[in-house]
Amino acid sequence: MNKTKRNIQWWLALVGGCVLGFVASFATMEIIDNTLSSNRASEYRDIIDKNLKFDEQVIVDNDSYKITVLGMNVLEGNSFDNHLDLKIENLSDTTYSFMPGVIKINGYMIETSMVEKLAVNETKEVSLTITTMLKDVGIEKISDMELEFFILDEGKNEYFRDGSYLIKSNYYGTYDQEEVYKDNNITEVYNDGKIKLSFISDLEKNSDMYPVVIENLTDNKISFYDSKIEVNGVIVNDGLYMWDLPGHTKSISVLNLSFNDIEKDKIGKKLESLRIALNIGLYDAVTLEQTEKYDTGMIKIK
């Protein structure tokens, strides 16, 4: 078990451990009006194969706690998220709180949520919610998941990381996410030796969702502080969620191209040009001190 303790406030653990979505865009010849009228509420069905299965397995068992993977709960009924079901047992004489650290699907960091507090000797069955819409990022099957947890020892007011644990589904070895992206024309659009951005042009052409792969090429943690999106020469107000991206890690997320009435009037009906700028900070992975901060400048996508 790999544990690294930090005597800092729990909210820093939340910041460091939360896998927050970051968005970017890919230019196509689709008409923007089609994206504005898109109703995605009915699209969140059959995101992944219903035959997906993870065997029940213990991934952590020590003197303090035990974590068992129970299986995957795929979209059902009115649910809009997929869940990995877990059983957590607190075996210690202190209260622990558990939340996700870096969670990867098929090698790509995705957004999840879970905060569970367990009292002394308490056992809970809980769900790790996959809040990234997998269909939007081209994930139709889950080959494997890599799990990491942030854990707060409330008695000591300390947190530590535990992971990463690889669990394999019945599709392991038969589904290759890299090949799926190659088949959908993944294209590198920026690489400064620190971060690399690639866009996937053939996914969701009739939707407003445009997938992007962001890769940290350094040993340091990268944070994204700010960004600008320019469509047809107009700076738009689309909000961007910011990743905290560990060293040598790939993430996958999407840009939702939607505009207010004023922006629509300025932009027009066709996506003629698109650029994005990112404000980036690099942090030492051990000391957490900032080592560099810079702006990429406008990156031409189309």
C-alpha positions in Angstrom: 0.0 0.0 0.0 1.4 3.4 -1.0 0.6 6.1 1.5 1.8 9.6 1.6 0.8 11.7 4.6 0.2 15.4 4.5 -0.4 17.6 7.6 -2.6 20.1 5.7 -6.2 21.0 5.8 -8.8 18.5 4.4 -10.0 21.0 1.8 -6.6 20.8 0.2 -7.1 17.1 -0.1 -10.4 17.9 -1.8 -8.7 20.2 -4.3 -5.9 17.7 -4.9 -8.0 14.7 -5.0 -11.0 15.9 -6.9 -10.9 15.0 -10.5 -12.5 18.1 -12.0 -13.6 18.3 -15.5 -11.7 20.5 -17.9 -13.2 21.4 -21.3 -11.9 22.3 -24.8 -13.3 22.2 -28.3 -12.9 20.7 -31.8 -13.9 22.5 -34.9 -16.2 20.8 -37.4 -18.4 22.0 -40.2 -21.5 21.4 -38.2 -24.0 24.2 -37.8 -24.0 25.8 -34.4 -27.8 26.1 -34.4 -28.0 22.3 -34.3 -25.9 22.3 -31.1 -28.0 24.9 -29.4 -31.2 22.9 -30.0 -29.7 19.6 -28.8 -31.6 18.0 -26.0 -29.1 15.7 -24.3 -31.4 14.4 -21.6 -32.6 11.5 -23.7 -29.1 10.6 -24.9 -27.7 9.3 -21.6 -28.9 5.7 -22.2 -26.8 2.7 -23.2 -23.6 4.6 -22.6 -21.7 1.4 -22.1 -22.4 -2.2 -22.8 -24.9 -3.6 -20.3 -22.9 -6.9 -20.3 -20.0 -5.1 -18.5 -18.9 -6.9 -15.3 -16.4 -6.6 -12.6 -15.9 -9.6 -10.3 -16.2 -9.0 -6.6 -12.7 -8.5 -5.2 -10.9 -7.2 -2.2 -8.5 -4.4 -3.3 -7.4 -3.1 0.2 -7.2 -5.1 3.4 -5.0 -3.8 6.2 -5.3 -3.2 10.0 -7.2 0.0 9.5 -9.8 -0.6 6.7 -10.9 -3.0 4.0 -12.2 -2.0 0.6 -14.1 -4.5 -1.6 -15.2 -3.9 -5.2 -18.8 -5.3 -5.5 -19.4 -4.6 -9.2 -20.5 -2.0 -11.7 -24.1 -0.6 -11.7 -24.7 0.5 -15.3 -27.3 3.1 -16.2 -30.8 2.0 -15.2 -34.2 3.7 -15.0 -33.8 7.5 -14.6 -30.2 7.3 -13.6 -27.8 9.7 -15.4 -24.5 8.3 -13.9 -22.8 4.9 -13.8 -21.6 3.6 -10.4 -18.8 1.3 -9.2 -20.2 -0.3 -6.1 -17.9 -0.7 -3.1 -18.0 -2.0 0.4 -15.8 -0.1 2.9 -15.1 -1.5 6.4 -13.5 0.7 9.0 -11.4 -1.7 11.1 -9.7 1.0 13.2 -10.3 2.9 16.4 -10.6 6.3 14.5 -13.1 7.8 12.2 -12.1 7.9 8.5 -13.6 9.8 5.5 -13.0 8.4 2.0 -13.1 10.2 -1.3 -11.7 9.4 -4.8 -8.2 10.4 -5.8 -7.1 9.8 -9.4 -9.6 7.5 -11.0 -8.9 6.2 -14.5 -11.0 4.3 -17.0 -9.1 2.6 -19.8 -6.0 4.6 -18.8 -7.7 8.0 -18.9 -8.4 10.1 -15.9 -12.1 10.9 -15.6 -14.4 12.8 -13.2 -15.9 10.9 -10.3 -17.5 11.7 -6.9 -17.8 10.1 -3.5 -17.5 11.3 0.0 -18.2 8.7 2.7 -17.5 9.1 6.5 -17.2 5.8 8.5 -17.2 5.7 12.3 -15.1 3.3 14.3 -15.9 -0.3 13.2 -18.6 0.8 10.8 -19.2 -0.9 7.4 -20.9 0.8 4.4 -21.9 -0.2 0.9 -21.2 2.9 -1.2 -21.1 4.0 -4.8 -18.2 5.7 -6.7 -20.2 7.8 -9.2 -18.7 8.2 -12.7 -19.8 11.8 -13.4 -18.0 11.9 -16.8 -20.6 11.1 -19.5 -18.7 8.2 -21.1 -20.6 8.3 -24.4 -19.5 11.9 -24.9 -15.8 11.0 -24.6 -16.0 7.9 -26.8 -15.9 5.2 -24.1 -18.4 2.4 -25.0 -16.8 -0.3 -23.0 -14.7 -0.3 -19.8 -11.7 -2.6 -20.1 -10.2 -1.6 -16.7 -10.3 1.0 -13.9 -7.5 2.3 -11.8 -8.6 3.4 -8.3 -7.0 5.7 -5.9 -8.5 7.1 -2.6 -7.9 10.1 -0.4 -8.5 9.2 3.2 -8.9 11.5 6.1 -7.9 10.3 9.6 -10.2 12.6 11.6 -8.5 11.8 14.9 -5.1 13.1 13.7 -6.6 15.6 11.2 -4.3 14.1 8.5 -5.0 12.7 5.1 -3.2 10.2 3.0 -3.5 8.7 -0.4 -3.9 5.0 -1.0 -3.6 3.4 -4.5 -3.5 2.9 -7.3 -5.4 -0.4 -7.7 -6.1 -1.8 -11.1 -9.3 -3.8 -11.6 -10.1 -5.6 -14.8 -13.5 -6.2 -16.4 -14.7 -9.0 -18.7 -13.6 -6.7 -21.6 -10.0 -6.6 -20.5 -7.7 -7.4 -23.4 -10.4 -7.2 -26.0 -11.2 -3.4 -25.9 -8.5 -0.9 -26.7 -9.4 2.7 -26.0 -6.3 4.0 -27.9 -7.4 2.2 -31.1 -10.9 3.6 -30.7 -9.6 7.1 -30.6 -7.3 6.5 -33.6 -10.4 5.2 -35.5 -12.1 8.5 -34.6 -9.3 10.7 -35.9 -7.5 11.9 -32.7 -5.3 14.8 -33.7 -2.5 16.5 -31.7 -3.0 20.3 -31.8 -0.6 21.5 -29.1 2.6 20.2 -27.4 5.0 22.4 -25.5 6.8 19.6 -23.8 4.7 20.1 -20.6 1.2 19.5 -21.8 -0.2 17.9 -24.9 -3.7 18.6 -26.3 -5.4 16.3 -28.8 -8.9 16.5 -30.2 -11.2 13.7 -31.5 -12.9 14.9 -34.6 -15.3 12.0 -35.4 -17.1 11.7 -32.1 -20.6 13.2 -31.6 -20.6 15.3 -34.7 -24.3 16.0 -34.4 -24.1 17.0 -30.7 -22.6 19.9 -28.8 -20.0 17.8 -27.1 -16.4 17.9 -28.4 -13.9 15.5 -26.7 -10.4 16.5 -25.8 -7.5 14.5 -24.4 -5.1 16.5 -22.1 -1.8 14.9 -21.2 0.7 16.0 -18.5 4.2 15.3 -19.9 6.0 16.3 -16.8 6.8 14.8 -13.4 5.0 17.7 -11.7 1.3 18.2 -11.0 -0.4 20.7 -13.4 -3.3 22.9 -12.5 -5.4 24.9 -15.0 -6.3 28.3 -13.6 -8.0 30.0 -16.4 -8.9 29.7 -20.1 -10.4 31.5 -23.0 -12.4 30.2 -25.9 -12.7 32.2 -29.1 -15.3 31.2 -31.7 -15.3 33.0 -35.0 -13.3 35.8 -33.4 -15.7 36.1 -30.5 -14.6 35.4 -26.9 -17.4 33.2 -25.5 -18.5 32.8 -21.9 -18.4 29.0 -21.7 -17.1 28.1 -18.3 -14.3 25.7 -18.0 -13.8 23.1 -15.2 -10.2 22.8 -14.2 -8.2 19.6 -13.8 -5.5 19.0 -11.3 -3.5 16.6 -13.4 -0.8 14.5 -11.9 2.5 13.9 -13.7 2.5 11.6 -16.7 -1.3 11.3 -16.7 -3.8 11.5 -19.5 -7.3 12.9 -19.0 -10.4 12.9 -21.2 -13.1 15.5 -21.1 -15.4 17.5 -23.3 -16.4 21.0 -24.3 -20.1 21.8 -24.5 -20.5 24.5 -27.2 -23.5 26.5 -26.2 -24.0 30.2 -26.4 -26.3 33.0 -25.2 -28.4 35.0 -27.6 -25.8 37.8 -27.9 -23.0 35.4 -28.6 -25.1 33.6 -31.3 -25.8 36.9 -33.1 -22.0 37.7 -33.1 -20.8 34.2 -34.0 -23.2 33.4 -36.8 -24.5 29.9 -37.9 -21.3 28.1 -38.9 -18.1 27.3 -36.9 -15.5 29.1 -39.1 -12.7 29.4 -36.6 -11.9 28.3 -33.1 -9.0 29.0 -30.7 -8.3 28.3 -27.0 -5.8 29.6 -24.5 -4.9 28.0 -21.2 -3.3 29.4 -18.0 -1.2 26.7 -16.4 0.6 26.2 -13.2 3.1 23.5 -12.4 3.6 22.2 -8.9 6.3 20.0 -7.4 4.7 16.6 -6.8 6.3 16.2 -3.3 6.5 19.7 -1.8 3.4 21.0 -3.7 5.3 24.3 -4.3 4.6 26.1 -7.6 7.6 25.8 -9.9 6.2 27.6 -13.0 3.2 29.4 -14.3 2.5 30.4 -17.9 -0.1 31.1 -20.5 -0.1 29.0 -23.7 -1.4 31.9 -25.8 -4.2 31.2 -28.3 -4.0 27.7 -29.8 -5.5 27.5 -33.2 -7.9 24.6 -33.5 -9.6 25.6 -36.8 
